[in-house]
Amino acid sequence: SKAHQSAPKLFDELSIAAMRRVQEFNSQEIANTVWAYARAKHSCPLLFDKIAQCALPRLSEFYAQAISNTVWAYSKANHSSPALFDAVAKISQDRAHEFNPQNIANIVWAYSKAGHSSPALFDKLAEVSLTHIDRFTSQNVANIVLAYSKAGHSSPILFEKFAKYIASRGHEFNSQELVNTLHAYAMV
């Protein structure tokens, strides 16, 4: 991000090159490209539109992290792409068992931040989360409960199981995670 501050023209030039060659990108390259622009806070709507158009028919090629990083980047960049989010929701439901806790946290955060409702996706990710709660970090838990809360998506069983996790591992939460968790449970 600091390098970007001194090189906005570089990001502009690279976006032109990327738009010309995006069809050649594999799923990781697609995800890494939108992630880099979002992380650098460099707006490039034409690139994001072109990448969404290219990614849509190829989502089955994306591995779990590429899926989660892609929707994370679109949300972080405040770039709306309803068709992409709808397609990712469908494929993510079918492949939810492939997602690790960080992938789940990124996806629900992205949908919550984008204001893109997908109740079936949230239900499926809650179901998968329940099968391996012991693998979640305090940050995963805080981000997931906050995302569900902000999205207005009720998942009583997930919140109940996470409450038990929090009760036994609350000492692991940093101040931001504590505040986010408290906010989420206050809103439920």
C-alpha positions as CSV (number, residue, x, y, z in Angstrom):
1,S,0.0,0.0,0.0
2,K,2.9,2.4,0.7
3,A,4.5,1.7,-2.6
4,H,1.2,2.6,-4.3
5,Q,1.2,6.0,-2.7
6,S,4.2,6.9,-4.9
7,A,3.1,5.0,-8.0
8,P,-0.6,5.6,-8.9
9,K,0.4,5.9,-12.5
10,L,2.0,2.4,-12.3
11,F,-1.4,1.0,-11.1
12,D,-3.2,2.8,-14.0
13,E,-0.7,1.5,-16.6
14,L,-0.8,-2.1,-15.2
15,S,-4.6,-2.0,-15.2
16,I,-4.5,-1.3,-19.0
17,A,-2.1,-4.2,-19.5
18,A,-4.2,-6.5,-17.3
19,M,-7.4,-5.7,-19.1
20,R,-5.7,-6.7,-22.4
21,R,-4.6,-10.1,-21.0
22,V,-7.1,-11.0,-18.3
23,Q,-8.4,-13.9,-20.4
24,E,-4.9,-15.5,-20.0
25,F,-5.0,-15.2,-16.2
26,N,-5.6,-18.3,-14.0
27,S,-7.9,-18.1,-11.0
28,Q,-5.1,-17.1,-8.6
29,E,-3.9,-14.4,-10.9
30,I,-7.4,-13.0,-11.2
31,A,-7.8,-13.0,-7.4
32,N,-4.4,-11.6,-6.8
33,T,-5.0,-8.7,-9.2
34,V,-8.3,-7.5,-7.7
35,W,-6.8,-8.1,-4.2
36,A,-3.8,-5.9,-5.0
37,Y,-6.0,-3.0,-6.3
38,A,-8.4,-3.3,-3.4
39,R,-5.5,-3.5,-0.9
40,A,-3.8,-0.5,-2.5
41,K,-7.1,1.4,-2.5
42,H,-6.6,2.2,-6.1
43,S,-10.0,2.5,-7.9
44,C,-10.1,0.8,-11.3
45,P,-13.8,0.2,-12.2
46,L,-13.1,-0.9,-15.8
47,L,-10.6,-3.5,-14.7
48,F,-13.0,-4.9,-12.0
49,D,-15.8,-5.0,-14.6
50,K,-13.6,-6.8,-17.1
51,I,-12.3,-9.3,-14.4
52,A,-15.9,-10.1,-13.3
53,Q,-16.9,-10.7,-16.9
54,C,-13.9,-13.0,-17.4
55,A,-14.2,-14.8,-14.0
56,L,-18.0,-15.6,-14.2
57,P,-17.8,-18.5,-16.7
58,R,-14.6,-19.8,-15.0
59,L,-15.5,-19.8,-11.3
60,S,-15.4,-23.6,-11.2
61,E,-11.6,-23.3,-11.8
62,F,-11.2,-21.1,-8.7
63,Y,-9.9,-22.8,-5.6
64,A,-11.4,-21.8,-2.2
65,Q,-8.9,-19.0,-1.4
66,A,-9.3,-17.4,-4.8
67,I,-13.1,-17.4,-4.4
68,S,-12.9,-15.7,-1.0
69,N,-10.2,-13.3,-1.9
70,T,-12.1,-12.2,-5.1
71,V,-15.3,-11.3,-3.3
72,W,-13.3,-9.8,-0.5
73,A,-11.5,-7.5,-3.0
74,Y,-14.7,-6.4,-4.7
75,S,-16.2,-5.5,-1.3
76,K,-13.1,-3.8,-0.1
77,A,-12.9,-1.8,-3.3
78,N,-16.6,-0.9,-3.0
79,H,-17.1,-2.3,-6.5
80,S,-20.6,-3.7,-7.1
81,S,-20.9,-6.8,-9.2
82,P,-24.2,-8.5,-8.4
83,A,-23.8,-11.1,-11.1
84,L,-20.4,-12.2,-9.7
85,F,-21.7,-12.3,-6.1
86,D,-24.7,-14.4,-7.2
87,A,-22.5,-16.8,-9.1
88,V,-20.0,-17.0,-6.2
89,A,-22.9,-17.7,-3.8
90,K,-24.1,-20.6,-5.8
91,I,-20.7,-22.2,-6.3
92,S,-19.7,-21.5,-2.7
93,Q,-22.8,-23.4,-1.5
94,D,-21.8,-26.4,-3.6
95,R,-18.2,-26.3,-2.5
96,A,-18.6,-25.0,1.1
97,H,-16.8,-28.0,2.5
98,E,-13.6,-26.7,0.8
99,F,-13.5,-23.5,2.8
100,N,-11.3,-23.0,5.8
101,P,-12.3,-20.6,8.6
102,Q,-10.5,-17.6,7.0
103,N,-12.2,-18.3,3.6
104,I,-15.6,-18.4,5.4
105,A,-14.8,-15.2,7.4
106,N,-13.8,-13.4,4.2
107,I,-16.8,-14.4,2.2
108,V,-19.4,-13.5,4.9
109,W,-17.6,-10.2,5.5
110,A,-17.6,-9.5,1.8
111,Y,-21.4,-10.2,1.4
112,S,-22.2,-8.2,4.5
113,K,-20.1,-5.2,3.5
114,A,-21.5,-5.3,-0.1
115,G,-25.0,-5.5,1.2
116,H,-25.5,-8.5,-1.1
117,S,-28.1,-10.8,0.5
118,S,-27.5,-14.5,0.2
119,P,-29.4,-16.4,2.9
120,A,-28.7,-19.8,1.4
121,L,-25.0,-19.1,1.3
122,F,-24.9,-17.9,4.9
123,D,-26.9,-20.9,6.0
124,K,-24.5,-23.3,4.3
125,L,-21.4,-21.6,5.6
126,A,-22.9,-21.7,9.1
127,E,-23.5,-25.4,8.7
128,V,-19.9,-26.0,7.6
129,S,-18.6,-23.8,10.4
130,L,-20.3,-25.9,13.0
131,T,-18.3,-29.0,11.9
132,H,-14.9,-27.6,12.8
133,I,-15.3,-24.7,15.2
134,D,-12.1,-25.7,17.0
135,R,-10.1,-24.6,13.9
136,F,-11.4,-21.0,14.1
137,T,-9.3,-18.2,15.5
138,S,-10.7,-15.4,17.6
139,Q,-10.4,-13.1,14.6
140,N,-12.4,-15.5,12.4
141,V,-15.1,-15.8,15.1
142,A,-15.4,-12.0,15.7
143,N,-15.5,-11.3,11.9
144,I,-18.1,-14.0,11.2
145,V,-20.5,-13.0,14.0
146,L,-20.2,-9.4,13.1
147,A,-20.9,-10.1,9.4
148,Y,-23.9,-12.2,10.2
149,S,-25.2,-9.5,12.5
150,K,-24.6,-6.7,10.0
151,A,-26.2,-8.8,7.2
152,G,-29.2,-9.3,9.5
153,H,-28.9,-13.1,9.0
154,S,-30.1,-15.1,11.9
155,S,-28.2,-18.3,12.7
156,P,-29.0,-19.2,16.3
157,I,-27.1,-22.5,16.4
158,L,-23.9,-20.9,15.0
159,F,-24.2,-18.0,17.5
160,E,-24.8,-20.5,20.4
161,K,-21.8,-22.6,19.4
162,F,-19.6,-19.6,19.0
163,A,-20.8,-18.2,22.4
164,K,-19.4,-21.4,24.0
165,Y,-16.1,-20.9,22.0
166,I,-15.9,-17.3,23.2
167,A,-16.7,-18.2,26.8
168,S,-13.8,-20.7,26.8
169,R,-11.3,-18.7,24.7
170,G,-12.3,-15.1,25.3
171,H,-8.9,-14.3,26.7
172,E,-7.5,-14.8,23.2
173,F,-9.5,-12.0,21.7
174,N,-7.8,-8.6,21.2
175,S,-9.7,-5.4,21.9
176,Q,-11.1,-5.0,18.4
177,E,-12.3,-8.6,18.3
178,L,-14.0,-8.2,21.7
179,V,-15.7,-5.0,20.6
180,N,-16.8,-6.6,17.3
181,T,-18.1,-9.6,19.1
182,L,-20.0,-7.6,21.7
183,H,-21.5,-5.5,18.9
184,A,-22.6,-8.6,17.0
185,Y,-24.2,-10.3,20.0
186,A,-25.9,-7.0,21.0
187,M,-27.5,-6.8,17.5
188,V,-28.8,-10.4,17.4
